[in-house]
Amino acid sequence: MSSSCQGLLDALKDCLMHSDCVVKQGNLPSDCLKHHTDELPEECQSLRKATFECKRGMLDMRKRFRGNIVGSRFQYDPDKPSAQTNLGSES
């Protein structure tokens, strides 16, 4: 389903699990999202914002007919640099 944000949620989870906040400091991913957002890598911060926008778009009545495009075609690869990450932009 194109309005699902599951791809973004999975990517955010993967990004958090590979972040220094979880790996080196030993914090829980939920703790990193709530209390250490400034310490997260830029990719995770962008994914957090995109996930929020995707969830907000699911509730927006204006987007019900057009569909929620924010998180519909997202792929996250932790091995690629941030400039090559495909955010699934509208074409």
N, C-alpha and C positions, 0 to 999 in steps of 0.2 A: 504494500500500500504506500502510495507516494506521500501521504501525510504523516507517516510514522517517523518518529525521531529516534528509533532504535539504533540506527547506524551511528548517529552522533553520540548517543549514550555509550555505546560500545567503544567508540573511539576515545571518548573522554575517560572511560575506565582504564583503557590501555595506556593512555598518556599519563594518567595519575600513577599507575603502577610502575611506570618507567621513570618517574620524576625523582629528583634528589630528595624531595620532602618525604617520600615513602621509603625509597631505597636506602639512603644514607642516614637520614634522621630517625627513621623507624616510626613515623607517624602513620595513623590510619588515613586512607584516602579521603574519608568523609571529614576528618579533622583538617586535612590539608585544604579542602574546599571551603570550609567554614572559617578557619582561623589563619591560614598561611597562604592566602591567594596571591599576595605580592611576591612570594618566594617561588611560585610555580613558573615553569617555562612559558614562553610566549605562546607556544602552540596550545598548551593546556588552557591558558586564559582565553584564547580565541575559541577553543572548543566549548568552554563553559558559557561564553556569551552566545555562541551559535545554538547551543542546546536550549538556552533560555529563550532565544528568539523563535526557535522551532516550536517549543511548547506553547509559547504565547500565540504563535500563528495558528495552532490547532484550535484555539478558543476564539479567534478573530472571525466574526461573522462575514466580513468582507472577503476573506480568503477561502471560505467554504466552497464557493463555486469554482474558483481558479485552482485551488489546491495549495498545499503548503510546500513550497519548493525549497525551503531553507535546508532541510536535512535529508532530502530524498535521495541524493546521489553522492554520498560522502564515503570516502575511503581514507583510512589513516594507516600510515606505515611508519613505525618509529625509527626505521633505519634510514629513511630519506630526510634530507635537509628540509627545513620549513618552507623554503621557496618552491619546492617541488611538490608539496602536499596538494592534492586535488580536493578543493572545497566544493565541488559540484555546483559551480556558478551557472546561472541561467544562460542558455545559448540561443 
